[in-house]
Every structure is written in C-alpha cells, then in structure tokens.
Amino acid sequence: MFKKKRNILALSLLLLISLATTTASLWLPLSPAYIDPSQRLLSPSETYWFGTDDFGRDLFGRTIVAARVSLLVGVVVSLVSTVLGTIVGLVSGYYKKADFILMRIIDGMLAFPALLLALSLVAALGGSITNIIIALTFAFFPVMTRIVRSAVLQINHLQYIEAAKTTGASDIVILLRYMLPNVLSPIIVQGTFIFAKAILAEAALSFLGVGVNPSIPTWGNMLQESQIYVTIAPWFSIFPGIAIVITVLTLNILGDGIRDAFDPHSTNRKKKRFLRRRNQDVTLNGGS
C-alpha cells in the first residue's frame, strides 16, 4: 500500500489535517470566534490568509477548526457503522432463519437514500453532534451489513468452516475465530469509504440547516453562510469547499490503496503485467 506515492501523500495530508485541527488553539494567530465588523469580507492577504467572513472572522482559523466536527463525525460514524454492520452481517450470513428477517429490515432501510434518511432522523431528533452521528450511522450501516453478509455467505460452506462445526466449536467461536478474520479486508475498505461519506453527509446536513448549532464552525455551516456572498466574496465558499474536497479525496485514495493491498487478484494482475513487460523487453533486446 505504502509503495505508491499517492497513498503516502494522502495519509500525510490526513494526518496533517488532524494534527492542525487538534492543536489549532496553540498556533492560530487569530481566534476563529473573534468578530471585527470593520474587517468583514476582506479578500485573502498576509493577515487573513483565507480572507474574512461576513462578521469579520478569520476564515483560515475557522476552516481549520471546522475540521474537528467533520473528522469527529466521520470517525465515530465509521467505527459504529462498521461494528454494527459487521455484527448484523455475520449473524445474517450465518443463520438462515435470522437472515430473512434482518435482510428485510436492511432492504427497507436501503430503499431510502442515505442523505434523505439521515435528514429525516436529524429533523426528528434535533440538530446536535450526537444526533447527527446516530442518524448517519443508521443511514450507512446497512451497506456494511450487506457487504459482510455477502462475504460470510461465500465462505460459510468452505471446508475449514465445516470442519470447525464437526469438531463441536460454538457458533461464537466460528464467527469470531474463523469467519471474521477472513472478511476483514472488505470491512476495512468499506469503513474508509463510510468515513468519507459521513464527512460529506455532515457538511450537507449543516448546509441544509439541520446540522450542529450554527455557533459551532463546520464546513457545511460556512458554505451555507457564504452562499449569498458568492459573487462579491468567492473566497468565503472556496476554501471550505476545498477543505472538504481534499479530505474526502485523501480518504478515497486511502480506501483504494487498502483495497489494492487486500485484493489478491489485483496483486496477481500487477505481477502478470510486470512479467509480460519484462519478457517483451528481453525479446526486444535479444532481437536487437
């Protein structure tokens, strides 16, 4: 995975964003919450690197601090969705009787677009970080359940699983010791993609006005506040948008890198391609 420069660059950017937002209070020259109406809607300069917003607040500091909510929501939603989806997927794929009931519930949840389902839940529960995490977890864990169930069904009748059953191993031992390690690769890959999707969904909810309290800086809130100033202060929306794009792009690149690392078919294709090129070079050199 880390043999490719793009994967190293993506991981470095993600770590840099995480480090910057967690230590922002120690090194930011201006407080993101400081309001100076006389400095409102200033273009980027040496003092204000990203310019200022409609209240005269420093956009650079707010963009950095806003990453806290996005990363927190992304990490928690990814972890909870992965754990919940893995448990339901293992049970559904292993027990045929439970599979019918659980999959009908999952199918019903997948019938709704993830963002629409999250929007409905947040509107019903109220806008807060906890409620957003709950809503996005319910929106994204069905996909993880489907993936885990599919992987379990593929290995459920393999010889080593049948051998474990004949030796009298309990269902919990079979699920945790024999099945779970063999379905970890799709779980990890999907977990990274859920991380990225959760960041986008949180920004969308905040942009629609049903996210966290507007006093808490988030990329979605900043985009929502900037929409009426797009023509006269484009930097107001450009920099939060760039932050979202970079963060999601790094996560998608890492997800692709993890998928390639765990995918034996991808590795075999690369080896065959390398051997084919080497043989062609040998043939050309020999012919010359």
C-alpha positions in Angstrom: 0.0 0.0 0.0 2.7 2.5 1.0 4.8 1.7 -2.1 2.7 4.2 -4.0 3.4 7.9 -3.6 -0.2 8.8 -3.8 -1.1 6.7 -0.8 1.7 8.2 1.3 0.7 11.7 0.2 -3.0 11.0 1.1 -2.1 9.6 4.5 0.3 12.6 5.2 -2.4 15.1 4.3 -5.0 13.4 6.5 -2.6 13.3 9.4 -1.7 17.0 8.8 -5.3 18.0 8.8 -6.0 16.0 12.0 -2.9 17.5 13.8 -3.7 21.0 12.7 -7.3 21.0 13.9 -6.5 19.4 17.3 -3.7 21.9 18.0 -5.3 24.9 16.4 -5.7 26.8 19.7 -1.9 26.7 20.2 -0.7 28.2 17.0 -3.5 30.1 15.3 -2.6 33.8 15.2 -6.3 34.9 15.4 -9.2 33.4 17.3 -11.8 31.9 14.9 -14.5 33.3 17.1 -13.2 36.9 17.2 -15.6 39.3 15.5 -14.4 42.5 13.9 -17.2 44.1 11.7 -14.7 46.6 10.3 -12.8 43.7 8.7 -15.8 41.9 7.1 -15.5 40.3 3.7 -11.8 41.1 3.2 -10.0 39.2 0.4 -7.1 36.9 1.3 -4.0 38.8 2.5 -0.9 38.4 4.7 -3.0 39.0 7.8 -6.0 36.9 6.7 -4.7 34.1 4.6 -8.2 32.9 3.5 -9.9 36.3 3.9 -12.7 37.1 6.3 -16.4 36.3 6.5 -19.5 38.5 6.8 -18.7 39.0 10.6 -15.1 39.8 10.1 -13.9 36.5 11.4 -10.7 34.9 10.1 -11.7 32.2 7.6 -8.4 30.4 7.8 -8.8 29.7 11.5 -12.5 28.8 11.1 -11.6 26.4 8.2 -9.0 24.6 10.4 -11.2 24.4 13.5 -14.2 23.3 11.4 -12.4 20.1 10.6 -12.9 18.9 14.2 -16.6 18.3 13.8 -16.2 16.7 10.4 -13.4 14.4 11.5 -15.2 13.5 14.7 -18.4 12.7 13.0 -16.6 10.7 10.3 -14.5 8.6 12.7 -17.4 7.8 15.1 -19.9 7.1 12.3 -17.3 4.9 10.5 -16.5 2.9 13.6 -20.0 2.5 14.9 -21.4 1.6 11.4 -18.5 -0.9 10.9 -19.1 -2.6 14.2 -22.9 -2.7 13.9 -22.9 -3.7 10.3 -20.3 -6.4 11.0 -22.4 -7.9 13.8 -25.6 -7.9 11.8 -23.9 -9.1 8.7 -22.2 -12.1 10.5 -25.4 -13.1 12.1 -27.4 -12.7 8.9 -25.0 -14.6 6.8 -24.5 -17.5 9.3 -28.1 -18.1 10.5 -30.6 -18.7 7.7 -33.6 -18.1 9.8 -32.3 -14.7 11.1 -31.2 -13.8 7.5 -34.8 -13.4 6.2 -35.9 -11.1 9.0 -32.8 -9.0 9.2 -32.4 -8.6 5.4 -36.0 -7.4 5.0 -35.3 -4.7 7.6 -32.0 -3.8 5.8 -33.7 -3.7 2.4 -36.3 -1.3 3.8 -33.6 1.0 5.1 -31.7 0.8 1.8 -34.9 1.8 0.0 -34.3 5.4 1.2 -31.4 7.5 0.0 -28.8 7.7 2.8 -28.9 11.5 3.0 -32.7 11.6 2.9 -32.9 9.1 5.8 -30.3 11.0 7.8 -32.1 14.3 7.1 -35.4 12.8 8.4 -33.8 11.4 11.5 -31.9 14.6 12.4 -35.1 16.7 11.8 -36.9 14.4 14.2 -34.2 14.1 16.8 -32.8 17.7 16.7 -29.6 19.1 15.5 -26.6 18.1 17.6 -23.4 16.2 17.0 -24.8 13.1 18.9 -28.0 13.1 16.8 -26.0 13.5 13.6 -23.8 10.6 14.5 -26.9 8.4 15.3 -28.7 9.5 12.0 -25.7 8.9 9.8 -25.0 5.5 11.5 -28.5 4.3 10.6 -28.0 5.6 7.1 -24.7 3.9 6.4 -24.5 0.7 8.4 -27.0 -1.2 6.1 -24.4 -1.1 3.3 -21.7 -2.5 5.6 -24.2 -5.2 6.6 -24.8 -6.2 3.0 -21.1 -6.4 2.3 -20.3 -8.5 5.4 -23.3 -10.8 4.8 -22.1 -11.4 1.2 -18.6 -12.2 2.3 -19.9 -14.6 5.0 -22.1 -16.5 2.5 -19.1 -17.1 0.3 -17.1 -18.8 3.0 -19.9 -20.4 5.0 -19.6 -23.7 3.2 -15.9 -23.9 2.9 -14.1 -27.0 4.3 -12.4 -25.3 7.3 -15.8 -23.9 8.4 -17.4 -27.3 8.1 -14.5 -28.9 10.0 -14.9 -26.4 12.8 -18.6 -27.3 13.0 -17.9 -31.0 13.1 -15.4 -30.6 16.0 -18.2 -29.1 18.1 -17.0 -25.5 18.1 -19.6 -23.0 19.2 -21.2 -20.5 16.9 -19.5 -17.6 18.5 -16.1 -19.2 18.1 -16.8 -20.0 14.5 -17.9 -16.4 13.8 -15.1 -14.7 15.6 -12.2 -17.0 15.1 -12.8 -18.5 11.6 -15.2 -16.1 9.8 -14.4 -12.6 10.9 -10.6 -12.7 10.1 -11.5 -13.8 6.5 -13.9 -11.0 5.9 -11.8 -8.2 7.4 -10.5 -6.8 4.1 -13.9 -5.7 2.7 -14.8 -4.4 6.1 -11.8 -2.2 6.4 -12.1 -0.9 2.8 -15.8 -0.1 3.3 -15.1 1.6 6.6 -12.8 4.1 4.9 -15.4 4.9 2.4 -18.1 5.4 5.1 -15.6 7.8 6.8 -15.6 9.9 3.6 -19.3 9.7 3.0 -20.0 10.7 6.6 -18.0 13.9 6.2 -19.9 14.8 3.0 -23.2 14.0 4.7 -22.4 16.1 7.8 -21.5 19.0 5.6 -24.7 18.6 3.6 -26.8 18.5 6.8 -25.1 21.6 8.1 -25.6 23.3 4.7 -29.3 22.5 4.8 -29.6 24.0 8.3 -30.3 20.8 10.3 -26.7 20.2 11.5 -25.0 21.3 14.6 -25.5 24.6 16.3 -24.6 27.5 13.9 -22.3 28.9 16.5 -20.0 25.8 16.1 -17.9 26.3 12.9 -18.3 23.4 10.4 -17.5 23.3 6.7 -21.2 22.9 6.0 -22.2 25.9 8.1 -19.5 28.0 6.4 -20.8 27.1 2.9 -24.4 27.8 4.0 -23.4 31.3 5.3 -21.4 32.1 2.2 -24.0 31.3 -0.5 -25.3 34.9 -0.6 -21.8 36.3 -1.0 -20.6 34.1 -3.8 -20.3 36.9 -6.3 -18.7 39.6 -4.1 -16.6 37.3 -1.8 -16.0 34.0 -3.6 -13.2 33.1 -1.1 -15.9 32.7 1.6 -17.1 29.5 -0.1 -14.0 28.4 -2.0 -11.8 27.5 0.9 -14.3 25.4 3.0 -15.2 23.6 -0.3 -11.5 22.9 -1.0 -11.1 21.5 2.5 -14.0 19.1 2.0 -12.7 18.0 -1.4 -9.1 17.4 -0.1 -10.3 15.5 3.0 -12.7 13.3 1.1 -10.2 12.7 -1.7 -7.5 11.6 0.7 -9.9 9.1 2.3 -11.0 7.7 -1.1 -7.3 7.3 -2.2 -6.5 5.5 1.1 -9.6 3.3 0.6 -8.4 2.4 -2.9 -4.9 1.7 -1.6 -6.2 -0.6 1.1 -8.4 -2.4 -1.4 -5.5 -3.0 -3.7 -3.4 -4.2 -0.8 -6.0 -6.8 0.3 -7.1 -7.8 -3.2 -5.1 -10.8 -4.4 -6.5 -10.6 -7.9 -5.2 -7.0 -8.2 -1.7 -8.2 -7.0 -1.7 -11.1 -9.4 -2.6 -8.8 -12.3 0.2 -6.4 -11.4 2.7 -9.4 -11.3 1.5 -10.7 -14.6 1.8 -7.2 -16.2 5.3 -6.8 -14.8 6.4 -10.2 -16.1 4.8 -9.5 -19.5 6.7 -6.2 -19.8 9.9 -7.9 -18.7 9.5 -10.6 -21.3 8.8 -8.1 -24.0 12.0 -6.1 -23.0 14.0 -9.3 -23.1 12.6 -10.2 -26.5 13.4 -6.8 -27.9 16.9 -6.7 -26.5 17.6 -10.2 -27.8 16.2 -9.4 -31.2 18.5 -6.3 -31.5 
